[in-house]
């Protein structure tokens, strides 16, 4: 579990995949979770749980810093 911050138009890291399960909770800002060819917008106060074995990445698509909690399970 950790908190990350990403500036407008930036990515936390390149698209990737790994085992376990992953969840995001946004404290501030807006982002788009890319999972293979799907896109899901997440806004402050929103959360999502997904299967990180699929290629994924998170992009700050807002105009302010995006701060979010990442929760990863083993896998």
N, C-alpha and C positions, 0 to 999 in steps of 0.2 A: 504494500500500500504506500502511495506517495502522492504529493501534490506537485503539479507541474504548471508552468505558465508559458504561454506562447504568444508572440506578438501578432498583430493583424497581418493576414496574408502568409503567415509562416506555418510550417509543420513542426511537430515535436520530433519526428524522425521519418525516414523514408518508409513506404509501405513494407510490411513484414508479416510474418506469421509465427506462431509458437503454440505450445500446448496449454492445457488448462482452460480456464474461463477468465473473461476480463469484463470489468464494468467501469464506466465513467460517470462522475457526477460533476456538473458544471456549477462553479460558484459565481463566476462572472463571464460575460462575453457570449459568443456564439461560435459554434464550430460545425463542421460537416464530417461525419464519420463515413469513410469510404470503405466498404467491404466488397471486394472484387468489383463488380460493375454496379453495385447498389450504393445509394447515397442517403444518409439520414441526418437531418439538421437537428442539433441539440442546442438549446438555449439555457441561460442561467436558471438554475432551479430544476433543470431536467436531468435525467439519467438514462443510461442504456446498459444492458448486459448483452454480451455477444460471444460467439464462438471464435476465438482468435486463431484457430487452425486455418481459417480462411484468410487470405491476404487482406490486410487492413491498414488504415492510417487515419489520422485526425488532422484536419486543417482548420486554422482559425479563419473563418469566413466573415467575421465581424470587423468593426472598426476600432475596437478597444482590445486590450490584453485579455486573453482567454485563460482563466484559472480554473483548474479542475483536479478532482481526486481520481486517481487510478487505483483500482483494486484488482489484483491478479491472484488466481489460485494456482496451486501446483499442477504440473502436468507435463 
